[in-house]
Amino acid sequence: MKNIDLSLYLVTDKSDDVEKFLNTIEEAIKGGVTVVQIREKTAETLDFYNLALKVKEITTKYNVPLIINDRVDVALAIDADGVHVGQSDIPCDVTRRLIGEDKILGVSAATIEEAQKAQKDGADYIGAGAVFPTATKDDAPKITKKDLKEVVDSIDIPVVAIGGINHDNASELIDTGIAGLSVVSAIMSSDDPKKSSEELLKIFNS
């Protein structure tokens, strides 16, 4: 199992203002974000590649792992630290074969069965959710706090909670055994991403 600090896992959302987007990521890392995942569901491949290269400059500067959502080709093209796949993407075992043993592989899971299969197929961590209603991914399967705890207890790899997590509800998840909080809007839409990150990390570590 790879030793990854998943405490505060930032997933980006789409931005038309690239400079602001990059600045938000850098400020969030300064505030304590431990992993960055780029999610660009609608971007053309070249645009995604170019954006990912810019983000990689920042994450490399601060020694924070960069994960690419879904796109194994983009991850390999920019030599990202890893890939995150969902249940409707390239299967976990195939993704592992493509990226090799050294890169980080995360898998989205909403059930014990999905989490156990991902572990067996080579995942390094699970993203479990959605734990709260979320506008950034309205088709995400929902899981209860009890379900989340059961997923955590059913596998040996770390679990990150995702879905609608913000400063008001993050503390509800602390006693579930998760390895970290995965957030989108609570940081990406913040006027002060550094402060937002600091506060979320403080909640998680309390």
LINZISUL-V816345 format. One record per helix or strand of 2 or more residues. SS is the DSSP state (H for helix, E for strand). FROM is the first residue (numbers start at 1). LEN is the number of residues. Records with the same first field share a line. If there is no record, write none. Layout:
SS->FROM-LEN / FROM-LEN
//
This chain:
E->8-4 / 35-4 / 65-5 / 82-4 / 104-6 / 125-5 / 158-5 / 180-4
H->18-13 / 45-17 / 72-7 / 92-8 / 112-9 / 145-10 / 170-7 / 185-4 / 193-13
//
